[in-house]
Amino acid sequence: MKIIDLSVTISPEIKEPLPTSIVYEDHKEGAKKMGAKLFNGIPGDAFIDGNGPAGEFLSVTSHAGTHVDAPWHYFPTCDGKPARTIEQLPLEWFFNDGVVLDFTDKPEGYSITVDDLKEKLAAINYTLKPFDIVLIRCDADKRIYDDDFVKIHVGVSAEATHWLIDQGIKVMGTDGWGWDIPLHLQVQDYLKNPRPGVIWEAHYVGREKEYCQIEKMANLSQLPPYGFKVACFPAKIKGGSAGWTRAVAILE
């Protein structure tokens, strides 16, 4: 068995609009704080070599790093019912056969169509089945520390997202910053003809049909087109619009 990491590291170095902040507490500081706060002021030398437990304090959005978006992220309702939050979703969705569709031949900002999906599936001679986890590869993860990271991925159109869900797909992912085309292109489109539904058009598919998307994945270039399992269980955040995931591929 071989396990391939499909996740990026949660880090302040990733270039995105809502950056992560991490404060690191080393062992000496841990001894001081634990001794003062938890053990009624015992001295640091009560710990071996003055070393207490190290720790970190994070200021981070649930959409940082590799994460699973919940239906609640897209809209308050889905198909007329309250949209489910991340901890309410069935775990069975997040461990299934994976399929990689390679869109590295498309330019930055390209919007994937239904015909594109059908063409890529035909090229690898694969027919989707319910609960497959479909992964869109554009290799944006290779530039995750570049200043233009949020602008370089391909996106999936609303129509293509509808089509995937109609094939029984509940979880779909991308190694780009977002599932839709880059935000600056969405804004350009909106400014040319202001109207609702242009911004996050693929996300808004979640108003009608329940699904999850994984954003900021990594190492899809190391996977075959199919023949592997994906495990991408999201963290349980009460009422969460997303949950971080250590997504992996498992190859027998």
C-alpha positions as CSV (number, residue, x, y, z in Angstrom):
1,M,0.0,0.0,0.0
2,K,1.2,3.5,-0.8
3,I,-0.2,6.7,0.7
4,I,0.2,10.0,-1.1
5,D,-0.4,13.3,0.8
6,L,-3.0,15.5,-1.1
7,S,-2.8,18.3,1.4
8,V,-0.9,21.6,1.7
9,T,0.6,22.7,5.0
10,I,-1.4,25.3,6.9
11,S,1.1,28.1,7.0
12,P,1.4,32.0,7.1
13,E,3.6,31.7,3.9
14,I,0.7,30.7,1.7
15,K,-0.3,33.7,-0.4
16,E,-4.1,34.2,0.1
17,P,-6.5,36.9,1.1
18,L,-7.1,35.6,4.6
19,P,-3.6,34.6,5.8
20,T,-2.9,32.3,8.8
21,S,-1.1,33.6,11.9
22,I,0.8,31.1,14.1
23,V,2.4,32.0,17.4
24,Y,4.9,29.3,18.5
25,E,5.5,28.6,22.2
26,D,8.7,26.6,22.8
27,H,9.4,24.2,25.7
28,K,10.9,26.8,28.0
29,E,7.9,29.1,27.6
30,G,5.6,26.1,28.0
31,A,7.1,25.3,31.3
32,K,6.7,28.9,32.5
33,K,3.1,29.2,31.4
34,M,2.0,25.8,32.5
35,G,3.7,26.1,35.9
36,A,2.2,29.6,36.5
37,K,-1.3,28.9,35.2
38,L,-2.1,25.3,35.7
39,F,0.0,24.2,38.7
40,N,-0.3,27.1,41.1
41,G,3.0,28.7,40.3
42,I,5.4,25.8,40.5
43,P,8.9,26.8,39.2
44,G,10.2,25.9,35.7
45,D,12.8,23.6,37.2
46,A,10.0,21.3,38.2
47,F,10.1,20.1,34.6
48,I,12.9,18.1,33.2
49,D,15.7,20.5,32.1
50,G,13.1,23.2,32.4
51,N,11.3,21.9,29.3
52,G,7.5,21.9,29.4
53,P,5.1,21.1,26.5
54,A,5.6,23.1,23.3
55,G,2.5,24.5,21.7
56,E,1.1,26.8,19.0
57,F,-1.7,29.4,18.9
58,L,-3.4,29.8,15.5
59,S,-5.5,32.5,14.1
60,V,-7.0,30.8,11.1
61,T,-10.1,30.6,9.0
62,S,-11.8,27.2,8.4
63,H,-11.0,27.7,4.7
64,A,-7.2,27.8,5.2
65,G,-5.1,25.1,3.8
66,T,-6.6,22.0,2.3
67,H,-10.3,22.1,3.4
68,V,-13.7,20.7,2.6
69,D,-16.5,23.3,2.0
70,A,-19.9,22.3,3.5
71,P,-23.2,23.1,1.9
72,W,-23.7,25.8,4.5
73,H,-20.8,27.7,2.9
74,Y,-22.6,28.2,-0.3
75,F,-26.0,29.4,0.9
76,P,-28.3,29.2,4.0
77,T,-30.6,26.7,2.3
78,C,-30.2,23.8,-0.1
79,D,-33.1,22.7,-2.1
80,G,-35.4,24.7,0.2
81,K,-34.1,23.1,3.4
82,P,-31.5,24.3,5.9
83,A,-28.1,23.7,4.4
84,R,-26.0,21.3,6.4
85,T,-22.8,22.3,8.2
86,I,-19.6,20.5,8.1
87,E,-20.1,18.3,11.2
88,Q,-23.5,17.2,9.9
89,L,-22.3,15.5,6.7
90,P,-22.1,11.7,6.4
91,L,-18.6,10.3,6.8
92,E,-19.2,7.8,3.9
93,W,-18.9,10.7,1.5
94,F,-15.3,11.2,2.3
95,F,-13.7,7.8,1.7
96,N,-14.3,6.7,-1.9
97,D,-12.7,5.9,-5.2
98,G,-10.8,8.9,-6.7
99,V,-10.6,10.1,-10.3
100,V,-8.1,12.7,-11.5
101,L,-9.0,14.9,-14.5
102,D,-5.9,16.6,-15.9
103,F,-6.5,20.2,-17.0
104,T,-2.9,21.3,-17.1
105,D,-3.4,21.8,-20.8
106,K,-5.8,24.7,-20.2
107,P,-4.8,28.3,-19.5
108,E,-5.0,30.1,-16.2
109,G,-8.5,31.2,-15.4
110,Y,-10.1,28.7,-17.8
111,S,-13.7,27.7,-17.0
112,I,-14.3,24.0,-17.4
113,T,-17.4,23.0,-19.3
114,V,-19.5,19.8,-19.3
115,D,-18.0,18.9,-22.6
116,D,-14.6,19.3,-21.2
117,L,-15.4,16.8,-18.4
118,K,-16.8,14.3,-20.8
119,E,-13.8,14.7,-23.1
120,K,-11.3,14.1,-20.2
121,L,-13.3,11.1,-18.9
122,A,-13.3,9.6,-22.4
123,A,-9.6,10.1,-22.7
124,I,-9.0,7.9,-19.7
125,N,-11.8,5.5,-20.6
126,Y,-13.6,6.0,-17.3
127,T,-17.3,6.3,-16.4
128,L,-18.2,8.1,-13.2
129,K,-20.2,6.2,-10.6
130,P,-22.1,7.6,-7.6
131,F,-19.8,8.8,-4.7
132,D,-16.6,8.9,-6.8
133,I,-14.4,11.8,-5.6
134,V,-13.5,13.8,-8.7
135,L,-10.3,15.8,-8.5
136,I,-9.4,18.6,-10.9
137,R,-5.7,19.0,-11.6
138,C,-4.1,22.2,-12.8
139,D,-0.9,22.1,-10.7
140,A,-1.6,25.4,-9.0
141,D,-0.3,23.8,-5.8
142,K,3.2,24.0,-7.2
143,R,3.0,27.8,-6.9
144,I,1.2,28.1,-3.6
145,Y,3.8,30.5,-2.2
146,D,3.8,32.8,-5.2
147,D,2.1,36.2,-4.9
148,D,-0.3,35.4,-7.8
149,F,-1.4,32.0,-6.4
150,V,-5.1,33.0,-6.2
151,K,-5.1,34.0,-9.8
152,I,-3.6,31.0,-11.6
153,H,-6.0,28.0,-11.3
154,V,-8.6,26.7,-13.7
155,G,-12.2,26.9,-12.4
156,V,-15.3,24.8,-12.9
157,S,-18.4,26.3,-14.4
158,A,-21.8,26.1,-12.7
159,E,-23.1,23.9,-15.5
160,A,-20.2,21.5,-15.1
161,T,-20.7,21.4,-11.3
162,H,-24.4,20.6,-11.8
163,W,-23.4,17.8,-14.2
164,L,-21.0,16.2,-11.7
165,I,-23.6,16.2,-9.0
166,D,-26.1,14.7,-11.4
167,Q,-23.7,11.8,-11.9
168,G,-23.9,11.1,-8.2
169,I,-20.8,12.9,-7.2
170,K,-21.0,14.4,-3.7
171,V,-17.4,15.4,-3.2
172,M,-15.2,17.1,-5.8
173,G,-11.8,18.8,-5.3
174,T,-9.2,21.0,-6.9
175,D,-5.5,21.8,-6.4
176,G,-6.4,25.5,-7.1
177,W,-7.2,28.2,-4.6
178,G,-10.9,27.9,-5.4
179,W,-13.5,25.8,-7.2
180,D,-14.8,28.7,-9.4
181,I,-12.5,30.6,-11.8
182,P,-10.2,33.1,-10.1
183,L,-11.9,35.8,-8.2
184,H,-10.4,38.7,-10.1
185,L,-12.0,37.3,-13.3
186,Q,-15.4,37.0,-11.6
187,V,-15.1,40.6,-10.6
188,Q,-14.2,41.7,-14.1
189,D,-17.2,39.8,-15.5
190,Y,-19.5,41.4,-12.9
191,L,-18.2,45.0,-13.6
192,K,-18.9,44.6,-17.3
193,N,-22.5,43.6,-16.6
194,P,-23.5,43.9,-12.9
195,R,-25.9,41.1,-11.9
196,P,-26.2,38.6,-9.1
197,G,-24.9,35.1,-9.6
198,V,-21.7,36.0,-11.4
199,I,-19.6,36.0,-8.2
200,W,-19.2,32.3,-7.1
201,E,-21.5,30.9,-9.7
202,A,-20.3,27.4,-9.1
203,H,-20.5,27.7,-5.3
204,Y,-24.2,28.8,-5.8
205,V,-25.0,25.5,-7.3
206,G,-25.2,24.5,-3.6
207,R,-28.4,26.4,-3.3
208,E,-30.1,23.7,-5.3
209,K,-28.0,20.5,-5.0
210,E,-26.0,19.3,-2.0
211,Y,-22.3,18.7,-2.5
212,C,-18.9,19.4,-1.0
213,Q,-15.8,20.8,-2.7
214,I,-12.2,20.4,-1.5
215,E,-10.0,23.4,-2.2
216,K,-6.2,23.8,-2.1
217,M,-5.2,20.2,-2.6
218,A,-1.7,19.1,-3.6
219,N,0.3,16.4,-5.4
220,L,-2.5,15.4,-7.9
221,S,0.4,15.1,-10.4
222,Q,1.6,12.0,-8.5
223,L,-1.7,10.1,-9.0
224,P,-2.9,7.8,-11.8
225,P,-6.2,8.8,-13.5
226,Y,-8.0,6.3,-11.3
227,G,-7.5,3.1,-9.3
228,F,-7.0,4.7,-5.9
229,K,-9.0,5.6,-2.8
230,V,-9.3,9.2,-1.4
231,A,-9.7,9.8,2.3
232,C,-10.6,13.4,3.1
233,F,-12.5,13.5,6.4
234,P,-13.1,17.1,7.5
235,A,-12.5,18.4,11.0
236,K,-15.7,18.6,13.1
237,I,-16.3,22.3,13.6
238,K,-19.7,23.0,15.2
239,G,-21.8,25.0,12.8
240,G,-18.8,25.1,10.4
241,S,-18.9,26.2,6.8
242,A,-15.8,24.2,6.2
243,G,-13.3,21.8,7.9
244,W,-9.6,21.3,7.4
245,T,-8.7,17.9,6.0
246,R,-5.4,15.9,5.7
247,A,-6.6,14.5,2.4
248,V,-4.6,11.4,1.2
249,A,-4.8,9.0,-1.7
250,I,-4.4,5.3,-0.9
251,L,-3.0,3.1,-3.7
252,E,-2.9,-0.7,-3.2
